[in-house]
């Protein structure tokens, strides 16, 4: 798959300033997941950072990368409606992570969200599940999009169930139902995973100097371990195990 070439943001090329990149694109069985990997990795890598360690122009960079991913999917031949649905889910997932981890204290998320920028909507936590129901009526046609949404669920996206603790059982039912739909489609074939490709580089998300090489290495290990566990562990409790492993590695 062709690699996206994304220029660094102004202000991140000053002499002596380190650049940190997450190169994880090229080997997924699902082109949609493959295209979104750098953004998913970015969410996992910066989710535990405090506001002082956040890139100042993170929102602008993410907007640029979402646009680049959208163009890539167009080149892959996806239907326009599928691409719009993918972008809606991706923006909602990143917005939820941004607001939940306090990114808005340092970045442009305090002024507007990705969903506002691309879809002129303030919150998509409800519509994502309405969209899911429609997609599951034709699972074969929308398999790639359903698998991408399943990845988002596994990485902690909850939408309308984020604050409704009493409805967690309902979310688990939806999660299991989606799992069984995808398992039926793939049979014994492996579920799409994310692999590191040393020959390619993903979107650039530069972090300031106080972020050490050790943190970056841990971030890469976390992402790889995350999806390895995602494939091997049983469905029951796997989301909790993944998040526990992520927090443990980032805390080192």
Order of alpha helices (4+ residues) and beta strands (2+ residues): alpha-alpha-alpha-alpha-alpha-alpha-alpha-alpha-alpha
